[in-house]
């Protein structure tokens, strides 16, 4: 009855492609973000700038929520040999 099979429409779901150069660049971005974040929080506290302080804490929240855990997750769970 049907002449086509499902195999023609299937694809691999293995997304753990290693990219060492990209991982190194991500590490640099996370380090630069952390340094900038600390500098903004310290300078905002010293000079009484609410804008710098708020931006520094916002960067801290984003770095903790997005950058660091995602990088740890991808390195630990998706880069394992299958």
C-alpha positions, 0 to 999 in steps of 0.5 A: 500500500505505502511505497515510502518508509520512515527511514528516509525522513529520520536523522541522527539525534547525536548533538555532542560534536566537539569544538575545542576552539569554541569551548575555549572562546566560551571560557574567555567570554565567561572570564571577561564577563566575570571580571567586568561584573566584579569591576562594575559592582565594586566601582558602583559601590565605591562611587555610589552609582546605582546604574553600575551597581544594578548592571553588575548584579544583573550581569552576575545573575545572568552569568550564574543562570545562563553561562556557568551551569550551561557550560558545565552541563554540556561539558559533562553530559554531552561530551561523553563518548557513546 
